[in-house]
């Protein structure tokens, strides 16, 4: 298993991950739509503060962004090995923006935090 992770660039020894700021810079053909969507997400503060889940992976402030960055970096590594014909740009867009619906809408956040855990607003 560790050998497969190594060849896919997923092992902890292989640290070639891009940051949240670096990933959108990989977009070349759809710059304007991504720029507009990114501006919307940044204005919608819940996108910055939301967890990735309420009690499982990355259930902490900013967890959703961390999750999206990990998904994007993993997808780029898998693409290189399994499907190099896919565009890097498409991989970045799909992976980075795979979960923004989890945050709710402006003025109606889906998650709220209490001192012990995240709660889903109804």
N, C-alpha and C positions, 0 to 999 in steps of 0.2 A: 504494500500500500504506500509506504513512504517513497519507494522508487517511482511509482506512478505520479505521486504529488510532485516529486522533484522534476520529472520530465515535463510536467504541465506547468511548472513554475509556481506551484502552490505550496511548497514546503516552507517552513519557517526560515530555512537557510537561504532561500531565494527572495530577496527583498527588492523587487523592482516595481513596487506599487506607485501609482500616480495619486496625487491628492485631489480633493474636490475641486480645487482651483485649476489644476492641470488637465483634468478630464475634459471639460468643455472646450478647451483649446485644441482638442483633437478633432473637433467638428469644423469642417471646411466648407461643405456645400450648403448646409442648412444653418448658417451662422445666425441670421436674423430671427428665424422662428425660435431657435434655442435661446438667443439673447432675451427675447420677449418673455418666454416661459420662465427663464431663470430670474428675470426681474420680478415677475409675478410671485414666484416662490419666495424670493427674498423679502418681498413686501408683506407676504403672508407669514407672520412670525412663527406660527405653529409649525411650519415646515422646518424651521431651524431648531425648535425646542422639542419636537415630538420624539417619543421613543420608537423603536422598530416594532415593538410589541408591548403588551401590558405586563407580561410576567415571564416571558421566555427570553429570546435573544435580544440583547442591547436594550433592555427595559430601563432606560435612563434618558435624561435630557440630551438631545442631539443624537440619540441612537439611530434614528431613521437615516440621517445623513451618513453616519458611519457605515450602516448596513448597505446603503446605495453605493458608496465608494467601494466597499468590498465586493459587491456583486459586479460592478463595472470592471474592476481589476481582474477578477476571476474569469469573467466572460472574455475579456481581451486575451487572456492566457489560453483559455480553451479554444478560442477562435483560431489562434496561431497554430495550434496543433491539429484541431479537428475540422475546421471549416475556414481556411484562409481566404476563400473566395468572398466571404462576408466582409462588408466594409467595416473598418474600425469605427467609423462615425456612427453607423447604425447600432453597433454594439454599445457604444458609450451612451447614446440617447436612450435606448431601450433599458439599459441597466440603471443608469442614474435616475431615470424618471419612472421607475417601475412601481413605485408605491406612494406617490404624493396624495392619492385619494384617502390614505389613512389619516391625513391631518385634518380633514374636514374642509370647511370653506371659510373665507375671511369673515371674522366676527362670530363664527360658529365652530370652534375647534372640536375635533372628535375626541381628543384626550384631554384630561385635566389631571394634575398631579396633587397628591396629598403627601404628607411626610413619609408614608410607608410604601405607597405603590401608585401605579397609574390607574386611572379609572376612565372607562369609556362613557362619554356623555351620551345621553339618550335623547 
